[in-house]
């Protein structure tokens, strides 16, 4: 395993153990809140990438598995420093797309409520009170945006590598398997599936888009010539 990938996995495990078993009170501090929420802190767009659902161990397990499998080839190609930039940028992309969608919903909901005669004070109380929607107002945690950036970068650099997954008896090229996964996440982000869940589909799409763009740009502009390490 490459050094940066190993370090990221260790950091995620430390955050998980620390906020789940040692100091649960820090979970709310490091998880990402909507920026209009009074619980929002400036460091949360970064720290949320290393946080995972305390009630779902598979959340961190699957993210770290994807990173361990697909991250090292990218790190070797990019170099350590560029991979760090790539990884964090994918996470920021996930945050920006999710927040952009949330902000649109926030403005729409607020305007509709005020036009219906609801006072601003009541609107503020309801937004952060008992009627809050967990899919909208719940905290954002996880490395999924980062790992989707890794998947997108891998599919771009190694499109014909055959991948074998459970329950499918034949290998599938990375470009088709990861591409299909991205297509599903895009459809889910648009709400076309009709499935209500607590998965940050927009974060997956945002991370994948940023990861793809960065990888495409670096490959197009002679990565080896401008390595940072």
N, C-alpha and C positions, 0 to 999 in steps of 0.2 A: 504494500500500500504506500502511496506517495505521501510525503510529509505534511502537506497542507490538508489533504483529505483526512489524514489521520488526526491532525490537530482539530479540525472542525468537528469530527465525530466525538472526540474527547470533550470538546467544549459543550456540545449538545448534551452529552451524558451528564456532565457536571451540572449544567443548568437544570436538567430534569431531576436529578437526585436532590439538588439543593432546594428547588422550589416545590417538590412533591413530598419529600421526606424530612428535610432538615428545617427549612424556613418557608412553609406554605404561604405565609403572608406576603412574600416577595413575588408570588405568581402574578398578582394584580399589578404590581409595580413594573414588571418587565414585559408583560403581555401588551399587545397593541390595542389601544382604545381609539374610537373615532375621534378625530381631532377637535370636534366641538364638545366632546365629553370632558367635564372638568377633571376626570381621572387621567387624561392624556398627558404624557410627558415626552419631552423632545428626544429622549434616547430610545423610545419604544419602536420606531421604525427599524432600528438595528437589532435591539435585543429580542424582539419577537421572533426573529429568524432562528434563534437558538432555544426557543421555548416550544413545548409540546403539550398536548391535551393530557392533563393529569389523570383523567379517567379512562384513557385509551392508550395502552402501551403499544399497540400496533402502529399508532401514529408515528412515534419516534422510530420504531423498529423498521418500518417500511421506508421512511425517508433516509435513514442511515444506510440501509441496504442498497437503495438506488445510488446513493452517493458513493458508497464503497465499490460498486460495480462499474459505474459509468464515469465517475470523477477522475480516477487516475489517468486514463488515456488523455483526457483534456488537460490535466495538469502537466503531463509530460510534454504535450504539444505547446501549451501556452507558456509554461514556466511558472514558478511558484507565485510570484507577485501578481502577474496578470490573472492567474486563476483566482486569487483572493478578490481582486477587483471584479472579475467576471461573476463570481459567486454572490458577492454582496450586491452588485448591480442588478442581478436577476431578482434578488429579494426585494430591492427597492422598487423595481418594476412591478412586482406583484402587489406591493403596498400601494403604489400610485394608482394602478387600475382599480383595485378594490375600493380605495378611498374616493376616487373619482365617481364611481358608480354610487357609492354610499352617499356622497355629497349631493348628487343629483336627486336621489330619493329623499334626502333630508330637506332640500329646498322645496321639492314638490309637495311633500307632506306638510311642511310648515305653512306654505302659501295657501294650500287648500284649507287647512285648519283655520287660519286667520280670516280667509274669505268667508268661511262659514260662521264667523262670529266668535271664535275661540280666542281668548286673550293670550298675549305672548307669555305671560306667567304660567298659564295652564299648559300651553304648548311645551314650555321648557320642563315643567314637572312631568308631563307625560312622556316626553322623549327619553328621560333618564329615570323614569319611575316604574310603577308596577305593570304597566301595559306594554312595556318594551318588547319588541320582537327579538328573540335570541338569534335568529339568523342575520338580522341587520345590526343590532346593537351589541351583540356579544363580542367578546374580545377576539382578536386575531392572533393566532399563535401557529408556529410551525415553520419548518424549512422547506415546505412543499414548493413555494415559489422559486427558491434557489435550485431545488432538485429538478424542477421542470425546465429551468434554464439549462441545467446540465444535460438533461435528456435531449433538448432541442439542439444544443451544440454537438452532442454525440451523433445525432441523426444526420446533421449537416456534414460533419467531417467523415463519418463512417457509414454512409447510407446503406451500403450493401452487406454490412456485417449481419450475420444471421443470429437471431435471438430466439431462445427457446423459453416458453413460459408454461406454467402449470396448466394442465387440462387441455392444452392444444398439442396434438401429437406430431406436429411438424414445425420446423423453424420458420421464422418470418423475418424478412429484411428489416433493419432498423427504421428505414425511411417509411415503411408501410405500417409497422406496429406503433411506433411513436407518433407518426402522423395521424393514425386513426385515434389514438388516445387524445391528441391535441384537438382533433375535430370534435370528439365527444365533449371535451371540457368547454370548447367554444359554444356548442349547442346548449350545454347545461348553464353556462353563464347567461345566455340569452333567455333562459327559462323555457325553451322549447320542449324539453323532456317532460315537463310537468311534475317532476320529482322534487319534493321538498326535503332537503337534508341540511346538515350543518357543515358541509364541505365548502371550502373557499375556492370555487371553480374559477372565479375572476382572478384570484391570485395565481392559480396555475397558468392561466392564459397570459397574464402579464409577465410572469417569470419566463415563460417559454419565448415570448416575443422578444424580450430584451436579450435573452441568451442567444437566440438565433441571430439577431442583428449584430451583436458584438462579435460572435464567431465568424459570421459572414464578412464583416468589415476587416477583421484581423487577417483572415485568410486572403482576402482580396488585396491587402496592403502589405504583403510580405512579412508574415509573422516572425520568421526566423531572423530577419534583418533587424527587427526592432524589439527583440525580447528585453524585458526589464531586468532579468537576472542573468 
